[in-house]
Every structure is written in C-alpha cells, then in structure tokens.
C-alpha cells in the first residue's frame, strides 16, 4: 500500500468536498422537479414543504463542503507553489477561481434572495416567477461548479 501523506489528505478532502458540492447540485437538479406539486395535486403545499426540507438539509452539507473546498483550495495553492507554475496554468487557475466564486455567489443568491421570494409569494404567478429566478440561479451555480471541477482536473495534468 502506498503511504498516506498530508498531500493525500489534502487532495482527498478537496475531492470529497467537490463531490458533495457538485454532485449534490446535480442530484438535486434531477430530484427537485419530481418533488414539485402537479397541477392536480390535492395538497401542493405539502409538496413545497418536502422540497424545502430536502433543500435545507442539503444546504447544511453543501455549505460545509464549499467551506472545505475554499480551505483545501487555499492549501492546494500553497502546497503547489503557484509562483512556479506556467502562465497557461495560472490562466486556467484564474478561470477556475472565477467559476468557484460564481458558483458560490449564484447559490447564495438562490438561497438568500429568490427562495424566500418563492415562500413569500401570494399568487401562483408570483410563485412561478420567483421559482424560475431561483432555479436559474441554481442552474448557473451548478454549471459553474461543473466547470470548476473540469478546470481542476485540467490543472492536475
């Protein structure tokens, strides 16, 4: 068996956190639409309560994972001696960091701005509009998270 080093632990924690952040968003992107109330749903509010429960549970894990990603990402940069890297590597890193920041920002806007508007909506039209904006933010977050994951793999090669 190969030895376990601090580099191994650092990379493992980073990949584990990325698995939760990216994989969780992809999974919710598939699961949440199935949980939405149908037009003939006898109790649409019960479906909305289930969605909120799932989302709130995921948020705890996701934001812990995002924090671990930021911490281990900084640790990675220190360990890799960023100043010794090529200009193309640094350009790739810069794009990845913009994707990471954008993913976190879009997820934060989804949670702090639009999700409360969905809950506060008094009409179906307002709820649909807020839900569309909320979903758009989450979609942007997910796409940027996948892009950051891809760029992270690109940086290792």
C-alpha positions in Angstrom: 0.0 0.0 0.0 1.2 3.5 -0.8 1.9 5.8 2.1 -0.7 8.3 3.3 0.7 11.8 3.3 -0.5 15.3 4.0 -0.8 15.7 0.2 -3.1 12.7 0.1 -5.3 14.0 2.9 -5.4 17.5 1.3 -6.4 16.1 -2.1 -8.9 13.6 -0.6 -10.7 16.4 1.4 -10.8 18.6 -1.7 -12.2 15.9 -3.9 -14.7 14.8 -1.2 -15.9 18.3 -0.7 -16.2 18.8 -4.5 -18.2 15.6 -4.7 -20.7 17.0 -2.2 -20.9 20.5 -3.7 -21.1 19.5 -7.4 -22.7 16.0 -7.1 -25.3 17.3 -4.7 -26.3 20.1 -7.0 -26.6 17.7 -9.9 -28.6 15.3 -7.8 -31.0 18.0 -6.6 -31.4 19.2 -10.2 -32.8 15.8 -11.0 -34.8 15.2 -7.8 -36.4 18.5 -7.1 -38.5 18.7 -10.3 -40.0 15.3 -9.4 -41.0 16.6 -6.0 -42.8 19.7 -7.3 -46.6 19.6 -7.0 -48.5 18.6 -10.0 -51.4 20.7 -11.3 -53.8 18.1 -9.9 -52.0 17.7 -6.6 -54.6 17.6 -3.7 -52.1 19.3 -1.3 -49.5 21.3 -3.2 -48.3 23.0 0.0 -47.2 19.6 1.4 -45.0 19.1 -1.7 -43.5 22.5 -1.2 -42.7 21.6 2.4 -41.0 18.5 1.3 -38.9 20.4 -1.2 -37.9 22.9 1.5 -36.9 20.1 3.9 -34.8 18.5 1.2 -33.2 21.8 0.2 -32.5 22.9 3.8 -30.9 19.5 4.7 -28.7 19.7 1.5 -27.7 23.3 2.3 -26.0 22.3 5.5 -23.9 19.7 3.8 -23.3 21.9 0.7 -22.1 25.0 2.6 -19.8 22.9 4.8 -18.4 21.3 1.6 -18.0 24.7 0.0 -16.1 25.9 3.0 -13.9 22.8 2.9 -13.3 23.5 -0.8 -12.1 27.0 -0.1 -9.8 25.9 2.7 -8.3 23.0 0.9 -8.1 25.1 -2.3 -6.0 27.6 -0.5 -4.0 24.8 1.0 -3.5 23.4 -2.6 -2.2 26.7 -3.8 0.3 26.9 -1.0 1.5 23.3 -1.5 1.8 23.7 -5.3 3.9 26.9 -5.2 1.7 28.9 -7.5 4.5 31.3 -8.4 6.4 28.4 -10.1 3.6 27.5 -12.5 3.3 28.3 -16.2 1.3 31.3 -17.4 -1.2 28.9 -19.1 -1.6 27.0 -15.7 -2.2 30.3 -14.0 -4.7 31.4 -16.6 -6.6 28.1 -16.1 -6.5 28.6 -12.3 -7.9 32.2 -12.6 -10.8 30.9 -14.7 -11.4 28.1 -12.2 -11.4 30.6 -9.3 -14.0 32.8 -11.1 -16.1 29.7 -11.6 -15.8 28.8 -7.9 -16.7 32.3 -6.8 -19.6 32.5 -9.3 -21.0 29.1 -8.2 -20.9 30.2 -4.6 -22.4 33.6 -5.4 -25.2 32.2 -7.5 -26.1 29.6 -4.9 -26.1 32.3 -2.2 -28.4 34.4 -4.3 -30.7 31.4 -4.9 -30.9 30.7 -1.1 -30.9 34.3 0.3 -32.9 36.2 -2.3 -35.1 34.1 -4.5 -36.0 31.1 -2.3 -37.5 33.5 0.3 -39.5 35.2 -2.5 -40.9 31.8 -3.5 -42.1 31.2 0.0 -43.5 34.7 0.4 -45.4 34.7 -2.9 -49.1 35.2 -2.5 -50.2 34.2 -6.0 -49.3 31.3 -8.2 -47.9 33.6 -10.9 -45.6 35.3 -8.3 -44.5 31.9 -7.0 -43.7 30.6 -10.6 -41.8 33.8 -11.4 -39.7 33.6 -8.2 -39.2 29.9 -8.6 -38.0 30.4 -12.2 -35.4 33.0 -11.0 -34.4 30.8 -8.1 -34.0 27.8 -10.4 -32.0 29.9 -12.9 -29.6 30.9 -10.1 -29.2 27.3 -9.0 -28.7 26.3 -12.6 -25.9 28.9 -13.0 -24.3 27.7 -9.8 -24.4 24.1 -10.9 -22.9 24.8 -14.4 -20.1 26.9 -12.8 -19.5 24.2 -10.3 -19.1 21.6 -13.0 -16.8 24.0 -15.0 -14.7 24.5 -11.9 -14.5 20.7 -11.4 -13.4 20.3 -15.0 -10.8 23.0 -14.7 -9.5 21.5 -11.5 -8.9 18.2 -13.4 -7.3 20.2 -16.2 -4.9 21.8 -13.6 -3.7 18.4 -12.4 -2.4 17.3 -15.9 
